[in-house]
Amino acid sequence: MNRYTKLNTLLLALTFILVGTLKTSAQGGAGITMVKDPKAEKILKKLSEKSKKFTSVYASFDYNMKNKDAEIDETQAGELWFSGDKYRIELPGLVRVSNGKTLFTYLTEEDELQISNAESDEEGAEMMQPSELLTIHEKDFKYQHAGNETIDGKSLDIIKLFPEKADKPFHTINLYVDASNSSLYKIEIMSKDGSTFTYTLKKLNPNASFAGSKLDFDRNQAGDVIDLR
């Protein structure tokens, strides 16, 4: 499995974890018209208002990728540290750190560090740039409330999101929102290639305190350094 595919979908998922605010539209594409769902809109508004108060975040999560045709069903654990335009993501075999100016991608098994300019990173452009994490409200989605489900004793509202632009590599995002505290429990991203990426939040600490060094990377710890700037 491509580790960069993980990162692209992860950045998209984290957009909703950290912000959860959307600019939605009642008009669909490809002949589809979506009526604005007042219930979904109310839930998304509460999620947005709560998330906008975050100045920093620590989160741990479980990541699962399924693709029936490729016989893939893999679950891994990950962690996130985030503050302003800086972030750190750790997944098995991969660490990505942005200090707002420089992007460090460290492949732990290969002991290889790739360095690029954060603002010019195009690898995940088709999914979500890190700099766009706090401007998701400028992206257009259609939406609808798709019912409720109880998981682990939690009553969850299911919100389906559909991108306005057909050029995205995903066609549907399912948000599972905890009705008791207006927070995200799980995100499912349905890819056009038949893959389903699921992110389940295990812990979310808003306004968390952590060392500034967590959001930077010491290039001296890598054996092989490739500077792509």
N, C-alpha and C positions, 0 to 999 in steps of 0.2 A: 504494500500500500504506500502511496506517495505521501511523504510527511508534509509536503507543502499543501496538499489537498486538505489535510487536517487543519493546518494553520488558517487557510482561507475560510473554511467553514467555521472554525473556531472564532475568528474575528467577527464574522457575521453573527454568531450566537452571542458573543460577548456584547455586541451592540445592544441587544435586547436585555441582557443581564444588567448592564450598566446604565442604560438610558431608558429603554422601553417606551419611547415616544415616537409617534408616527404622524406623518402628514398623509391622511387617507383620502381616498376619492371614491365617489359613487359610480364612476364611469369605468368600465372594464375594457380590456382589449380583445381582439379577435372575436368580435361580435357578442361578447359577454357583458351584461350589465349587472352590477352588484348594487343592491339597495343598501344604503347605509344602515347598519345594525346598531340601534341605540344602546342595546345591552353591551355589545362588544366595545362600543365607543366609550361608554362609562368606565368599563374595566381598564381599558388602555389609558384613559386619562388619569385614573388613580395611580396606575403603575408609573406613568410618566412623572407625575407630581412627586412621588416618593423618591424616584431615582435621581431627579434633578438636584436633590439635596446632598448627593454623594460628592465629596471632594476627593476621596480616595477609596480604594476597594481592595480587600483580599478575598479571594474565592477559591474553593476547591471543588472539583467536579469530576464526574465519571463521564467518559466519552465512549460512545459505541458506534461502530460503523457496520452496516449490514448491506450486503449485495448478494441476492439470491443466485443470480446467474454466475457470479464469480466465486460463489461458495465462501463468502467472507462474513464472519460474525465475530467481531473483535471488540473487546472492552478494555479500556485503559483509564488510568487516573491522571488528572492534571491539576495544575495550580496557576493562579493569576494574581499579579500585583499590578495596580493601576493608579496613576495620579496624573491629572492633567493630560498632556500629550505624551506622557512617559508610561511604559508598561513592561512587564516581564511575564512571559508565558513559558511554563515548563511542562513538557510531555516526555514520555519515555524516549530516550535517544535524541531529544531535540530541546534546545533552549533558544528562545527569541527575545531579545531585549532592544527596546528603543528608548534612547534618552531624549527624544524629541528632535534631535538633529541627525544622529547616526543610528543605523539599524545593524544589530549584531545577530547573526544566525549561527548558532554553534551546534554542530553535529557531534554528539558526545562519543558515539561508537568509532567514528573516523578521526576524532580529535581534530576536527577541521572547523575553522571560524571564517565565516563570510561576512564582509563589512560593506555596507552600502549606505547611501544617503536616505534617510527616512522619508523625506518628501518626494523622492524620485523612485521609490519602490513600486514597481509595476507588476510584481509577481501576483499579488492578490487583487489587482485592480478590478477584475471582473466580478469579484465578490464584495470586498469591502476594504478600503484603505484604513490603516490605523488612525490617520488624522480625521477620518469621518465618523469615528465612534461617537462623538458628541454632537453630530449633526444629522442623525438618522431621521429627524423630523422633516428634513428637506427631501427625503425620498418618498416616492408615492407607492402606496400599497392599497389594494382592495382588501376588505376584511369582512368576517362574519363570525358570529358566535355559533359554535358547533356542538353545544351541549356541555354536560358535566360528567366528571369521572372521579371516583374515589380511589386514591392510590396511597398506600401506607397510612390509611386513616385520615388522609387529607382530602377535603372537598375541593376539586379543581375545576375551574372554568377553562374550556378549550376554545382558543381563538385561532381561526385560520387566516393566514395572510397570503395574498397573491400579488406578486410584483407587477407593477404597471408595464414595465418594459420587458419585452419578450426576449431580450438578449442575455438575460441572467441565466446562469447554469443550474438554477433551482427553479421549481415551479410552485412550491407550497412550503410555508413555514407554519408549524403548529406550536403555539404557545400554551403551556399549561400553567395557569395562574392560581395561586393559593387564595381562595376567597376570604380567608380569615385575616390576612394581613397585606393583601395586594402586592404579593411578591412572586417572582417566577420560581417555579419548581422544576420545569423541564422544557426543553426546546427540541423540536424535531425539524430537520431541514431535509426536504425531499428533493433530491437531485434529478436532473433530466437523464442521467446515465443509469438510473435505476438504484442508486445508492440512497440509503437513509442514514443521516448523521443525527445521533441523539446525545444531548448534553443534559445531564441531571445534576443540579446543584446540590452539593453535600453541605457546604458551608458558605455563607456570604457575610463578611464583616465590612459594613460601610464605614467610611471615615476612619479607616484603620491606620495605625501608626507602624511604620517600618523604616529601616535604615535607607538613606538615600542611595547608598551603594547598590541596593537591590535593583534599582532602575538604571544601572549602568553596567558595563562589562569590561573586565580587565583582559585585554588581548593577550597578555603574557601567559595566561593560563591555558592557551591553546597551542598545540604543537605545530599545526599548519594554518597559516593565516593567508586568506585570499582577499585582497582589497579591490573591490569592484567599483570604487568611486572614480 
